[in-house]
Amino acid sequence: MHMFSAEHRLLGGYAFVAEGIPVAAGAAFQSKYRREVLGDPNADQVTACFFGDGAANNGQFFETLNMAALWKLPIIFVVENNKWAIGMAHDRATSDPEIYKKASVFNMVGVEVDGMDVLAVHSVAQEAVARARAGEGPTLIEALTYRFRGHSLADPDELRSKAEKDFWFSRDPIKKLAAYLIEQNLVDEAELKAIDNKIQALIDDAVKFAESSPEPDPSELYRFIFAEDE
């Protein structure tokens, strides 16, 4: 959740639901401002804002989509609708469970896509990026997906039925893409296994580093909270 990387242009995760939506709009605004006001021809960045179905019921969602539509900001709002906001079923928590339709209220393009299909998501994302770069404003993409485990270590995951989980397990997007790549003779199983092994090695190294690192010194408690002199 709490990640940030200037190198990868990742503006971070946020502990409060929907908190990142207006932050993303600010990032999109600076791209538009640099291009249209400052005349920077290289300012063609498109901001992608990811959040869950639970965030689509929060005020920040509606306020930010309204502003983004008014200013035709180059931004893509991606709702990862996994059907459950922690322990609350999406269908029980919203007056209209089809989130993408809410885009119409803001005169914005809304798209529903199978979030378990990598290629389908890639296709609608390409269209949304082209739309944003053409100055046609934002897009709301609702990706229908699923959370395979509990929300966190504190979530015993007792509310979702086994039948529901089994249905979605069979649609694992990684396995579906792997099967497609093999079927199209783009890779073989040995290549995919090598990728799996490489990823597992990276994870093992990261865990080992974390477990073997010393506890931070109390003097560093206030670091990275405010800007520091170099």
One Martini backbone bead per residue (centre of mass of N, CA, C, O) as a GRO file, in nm:
protein
  230
    1MET     BB    1   0.059   0.061  -0.024
    2HIS     BB    2   0.337   0.217   0.073
    3MET     BB    3   0.422   0.357  -0.223
    4PHE     BB    4   0.720   0.501  -0.395
    5SER     BB    5   0.826   0.628  -0.738
    6ALA     BB    6   0.990   0.845  -0.931
    7GLU     BB    7   1.112   0.665  -1.151
    8HIS     BB    8   0.803   0.528  -1.209
    9ARG     BB    9   0.570   0.733  -1.152
   10LEU     BB   10   0.482   0.669  -0.848
   11LEU     BB   11   0.256   0.826  -0.612
   12GLY     BB   12   0.120   0.601  -0.452
   13GLY     BB   13  -0.026   0.497  -0.160
   14TYR     BB   14  -0.345   0.480   0.031
   15ALA     BB   15  -0.515   0.437   0.331
   16PHE     BB   16  -0.744   0.602   0.217
   17VAL     BB   17  -1.028   0.599   0.067
   18ALA     BB   18  -0.982   0.786  -0.236
   19GLU     BB   19  -0.723   0.970  -0.191
   20GLY     BB   20  -0.578   0.937  -0.487
   21ILE     BB   21  -0.767   1.079  -0.692
   22PRO     BB   22  -0.693   1.387  -0.663
   23VAL     BB   23  -0.390   1.347  -0.706
   24ALA     BB   24  -0.415   1.251  -1.001
   25ALA     BB   25  -0.542   1.513  -1.107
   26GLY     BB   26  -0.293   1.685  -1.051
   27ALA     BB   27  -0.106   1.536  -1.247
   28ALA     BB   28  -0.279   1.592  -1.501
   29PHE     BB   29  -0.275   1.901  -1.484
   30GLN     BB   30   0.030   1.945  -1.526
   31SER     BB   31   0.036   1.836  -1.813
   32LYS     BB   32  -0.166   2.037  -1.937
   33TYR     BB   33  -0.019   2.297  -1.851
   34ARG     BB   34   0.255   2.249  -1.989
   35ARG     BB   35   0.132   2.228  -2.278
   36GLU     BB   36  -0.080   2.485  -2.296
   37VAL     BB   37   0.087   2.714  -2.133
   38LEU     BB   38   0.411   2.638  -2.167
   39GLY     BB   39   0.468   2.472  -2.441
   40ASP     BB   40   0.516   2.159  -2.395
   41PRO     BB   41   0.554   1.896  -2.625
   42ASN     BB   42   0.631   1.659  -2.397
   43ALA     BB   43   0.342   1.688  -2.245
   44ASP     BB   44   0.191   1.358  -2.280
   45GLN     BB   45   0.089   1.261  -2.025
   46VAL     BB   46  -0.084   0.987  -1.858
   47THR     BB   47  -0.303   0.927  -1.605
   48ALA     BB   48  -0.327   0.654  -1.367
   49CYS     BB   49  -0.615   0.555  -1.168
   50PHE     BB   50  -0.635   0.340  -0.885
   51PHE     BB   51  -0.931   0.160  -0.766
   52GLY     BB   52  -1.200   0.062  -0.588
   53ASP     BB   53  -1.534   0.009  -0.542
   54GLY     BB   54  -1.553   0.160  -0.268
   55ALA     BB   55  -1.455   0.446  -0.382
   56ALA     BB   56  -1.721   0.499  -0.567
   57ASN     BB   57  -1.879   0.617  -0.287
   58ASN     BB   58  -1.708   0.864  -0.276
   59GLY     BB   59  -1.660   1.200  -0.299
   60GLN     BB   60  -1.391   1.211  -0.459
   61PHE     BB   61  -1.495   1.074  -0.711
   62PHE     BB   62  -1.709   1.288  -0.802
   63GLU     BB   63  -1.540   1.548  -0.787
   64THR     BB   64  -1.308   1.458  -0.979
   65LEU     BB   65  -1.468   1.381  -1.232
   66ASN     BB   66  -1.588   1.658  -1.274
   67MET     BB   67  -1.319   1.813  -1.307
   68ALA     BB   68  -1.194   1.640  -1.535
   69ALA     BB   69  -1.422   1.701  -1.740
   70LEU     BB   70  -1.410   2.010  -1.746
   71TRP     BB   71  -1.076   2.000  -1.816
   72LYS     BB   72  -0.981   1.763  -1.982
   73LEU     BB   73  -0.812   1.543  -1.855
   74PRO     BB   74  -0.525   1.322  -1.870
   75ILE     BB   75  -0.723   1.057  -1.758
   76ILE     BB   76  -0.747   0.734  -1.586
   77PHE     BB   77  -1.012   0.558  -1.444
   78VAL     BB   78  -0.956   0.264  -1.237
   79VAL     BB   79  -1.180   0.011  -1.156
   80GLU     BB   80  -1.133  -0.249  -0.922
   81ASN     BB   81  -1.383  -0.481  -0.937
   82ASN     BB   82  -1.401  -0.731  -0.665
   83LYS     BB   83  -1.698  -0.715  -0.502
   84TRP     BB   84  -1.511  -0.626  -0.241
   85ALA     BB   85  -1.515  -0.424   0.060
   86ILE     BB   86  -1.371  -0.634   0.217
   87GLY     BB   87  -1.688  -0.729   0.369
   88MET     BB   88  -1.845  -0.575   0.137
   89ALA     BB   89  -2.075  -0.604  -0.086
   90HIS     BB   90  -2.125  -0.428  -0.365
   91ASP     BB   91  -2.440  -0.475  -0.413
   92ARG     BB   92  -2.501  -0.355  -0.108
   93ALA     BB   93  -2.343  -0.047  -0.145
   94THR     BB   94  -2.502   0.023  -0.420
   95SER     BB   95  -2.737   0.155  -0.642
   96ASP     BB   96  -2.513   0.102  -0.885
   97PRO     BB   97  -2.301  -0.156  -0.980
   98GLU     BB   98  -2.242   0.001  -1.252
   99ILE     BB   99  -1.987   0.215  -1.263
  100TYR     BB  100  -1.939   0.310  -1.562
  101LYS     BB  101  -2.216   0.471  -1.583
  102LYS     BB  102  -2.123   0.728  -1.415
  103ALA     BB  103  -1.984   0.884  -1.650
  104SER     BB  104  -2.238   1.015  -1.787
  105VAL     BB  105  -2.278   1.247  -1.578
  106PHE     BB  106  -1.984   1.376  -1.701
  107ASN     BB  107  -1.943   1.331  -2.004
  108MET     BB  108  -1.806   1.038  -2.003
  109VAL     BB  109  -1.623   0.774  -2.068
  110GLY     BB  110  -1.749   0.435  -2.034
  111VAL     BB  111  -1.593   0.116  -1.931
  112GLU     BB  112  -1.628  -0.232  -1.965
  113VAL     BB  113  -1.410  -0.498  -1.832
  114ASP     BB  114  -1.220  -0.780  -1.830
  115GLY     BB  115  -0.995  -0.810  -1.563
  116MET     BB  116  -0.895  -1.121  -1.654
  117ASP     BB  117  -0.806  -0.977  -1.934
  118VAL     BB  118  -0.525  -0.852  -2.050
  119LEU     BB  119  -0.593  -0.776  -2.349
  120ALA     BB  120  -0.852  -0.617  -2.294
  121VAL     BB  121  -0.726  -0.402  -2.113
  122HIS     BB  122  -0.517  -0.302  -2.317
  123SER     BB  123  -0.718  -0.200  -2.528
  124VAL     BB  124  -0.877   0.014  -2.356
  125ALA     BB  125  -0.624   0.171  -2.271
  126GLN     BB  126  -0.534   0.268  -2.548
  127GLU     BB  127  -0.791   0.433  -2.606
  128ALA     BB  128  -0.767   0.621  -2.357
  129VAL     BB  129  -0.493   0.745  -2.423
  130ALA     BB  130  -0.568   0.862  -2.699
  131ARG     BB  131  -0.793   1.042  -2.593
  132ALA     BB  132  -0.621   1.215  -2.401
  133ARG     BB  133  -0.405   1.313  -2.620
  134ALA     BB  134  -0.649   1.449  -2.797
  135GLY     BB  135  -0.828   1.619  -2.577
  136GLU     BB  136  -1.096   1.429  -2.468
  137GLY     BB  137  -1.025   1.323  -2.195
  138PRO     BB  138  -1.158   1.114  -1.981
  139THR     BB  139  -1.170   0.774  -1.834
  140LEU     BB  140  -1.389   0.506  -1.733
  141ILE     BB  141  -1.271   0.199  -1.590
  142GLU     BB  142  -1.424  -0.122  -1.548
  143ALA     BB  143  -1.271  -0.388  -1.376
  144LEU     BB  144  -1.354  -0.719  -1.368
  145THR     BB  145  -1.276  -0.881  -1.064
  146TYR     BB  146  -1.062  -1.048  -0.804
  147ARG     BB  147  -1.017  -1.154  -0.468
  148PHE     BB  148  -0.849  -1.438  -0.347
  149ARG     BB  149  -0.824  -1.300  -0.072
  150GLY     BB  150  -0.802  -1.141   0.183
  151HIS     BB  151  -0.755  -0.815   0.250
  152SER     BB  152  -0.591  -0.926   0.503
  153LEU     BB  153  -0.451  -1.064   0.782
  154ALA     BB  154  -0.730  -0.965   0.938
  155ASP     BB  155  -0.883  -1.142   0.718
  156PRO     BB  156  -1.071  -1.446   0.721
  157ASP     BB  157  -1.272  -1.492   0.486
  158GLU     BB  158  -1.606  -1.570   0.566
  159LEU     BB  159  -1.820  -1.435   0.343
  160ARG     BB  160  -1.725  -1.604   0.112
  161SER     BB  161  -1.791  -1.832  -0.106
  162LYS     BB  162  -1.664  -2.112  -0.251
  163ALA     BB  163  -1.808  -2.091  -0.525
  164GLU     BB  164  -1.715  -1.807  -0.592
  165LYS     BB  165  -1.408  -1.857  -0.577
  166ASP     BB  166  -1.391  -2.088  -0.784
  167PHE     BB  167  -1.489  -1.929  -1.028
  168TRP     BB  168  -1.245  -1.722  -1.023
  169PHE     BB  169  -0.999  -1.910  -1.019
  170SER     BB  170  -1.054  -2.012  -1.322
  171ARG     BB  171  -0.974  -1.686  -1.414
  172ASP     BB  172  -0.686  -1.653  -1.402
  173PRO     BB  173  -0.492  -1.423  -1.572
  174ILE     BB  174  -0.216  -1.566  -1.580
  175LYS     BB  175  -0.312  -1.841  -1.686
  176LYS     BB  176  -0.458  -1.736  -1.938
  177LEU     BB  177  -0.211  -1.603  -2.073
  178ALA     BB  178  -0.030  -1.853  -2.082
  179ALA     BB  179  -0.217  -2.022  -2.262
  180TYR     BB  180  -0.217  -1.825  -2.501
  181LEU     BB  181   0.090  -1.818  -2.562
  182ILE     BB  182   0.111  -2.120  -2.620
  183GLU     BB  183  -0.110  -2.143  -2.840
  184GLN     BB  184   0.057  -1.910  -3.018
  185ASN     BB  185   0.370  -1.971  -3.004
  186LEU     BB  186   0.533  -1.752  -2.808
  187VAL     BB  187   0.574  -1.981  -2.593
  188ASP     BB  188   0.698  -2.189  -2.341
  189GLU     BB  189   0.701  -2.352  -2.044
  190ALA     BB  190   1.002  -2.297  -1.981
  191GLU     BB  191   0.988  -1.987  -1.995
  192LEU     BB  192   0.773  -1.946  -1.774
  193LYS     BB  193   0.933  -2.088  -1.549
  194ALA     BB  194   1.172  -1.890  -1.554
  195ILE     BB  195   1.004  -1.648  -1.464
  196ASP     BB  196   0.906  -1.762  -1.197
  197ASN     BB  197   1.191  -1.804  -1.076
  198LYS     BB  198   1.281  -1.509  -1.089
  199ILE     BB  199   1.058  -1.392  -0.908
  200GLN     BB  200   1.110  -1.571  -0.658
  201ALA     BB  201   1.401  -1.468  -0.612
  202LEU     BB  202   1.326  -1.173  -0.557
  203ILE     BB  203   1.147  -1.230  -0.314
  204ASP     BB  204   1.353  -1.380  -0.140
  205ASP     BB  205   1.554  -1.144  -0.123
  206ALA     BB  206   1.361  -0.940   0.009
  207VAL     BB  207   1.301  -1.104   0.264
  208LYS     BB  208   1.591  -1.140   0.359
  209PHE     BB  209   1.655  -0.839   0.386
  210ALA     BB  210   1.433  -0.769   0.592
  211GLU     BB  211   1.512  -0.985   0.816
  212SER     BB  212   1.832  -0.880   0.830
  213SER     BB  213   1.759  -0.608   0.909
  214PRO     BB  214   1.778  -0.356   1.101
  215GLU     BB  215   1.652  -0.159   1.311
  216PRO     BB  216   1.559   0.144   1.327
  217ASP     BB  217   1.652   0.440   1.428
  218PRO     BB  218   1.499   0.678   1.619
  219SER     BB  219   1.632   0.924   1.458
  220GLU     BB  220   1.443   0.838   1.187
  221LEU     BB  221   1.137   0.901   1.243
  222TYR     BB  222   1.128   1.199   1.064
  223ARG     BB  223   1.181   1.085   0.805
  224PHE     BB  224   1.012   1.153   0.507
  225ILE     BB  225   0.800   1.396   0.574
  226PHE     BB  226   0.992   1.619   0.490
  227ALA     BB  227   1.174   1.822   0.334
  228GLU     BB  228   1.520   1.799   0.245
  229ASP     BB  229   1.832   1.879   0.256
  230GLU     BB  230   2.112   1.803   0.049
   0.00000   0.00000   0.00000
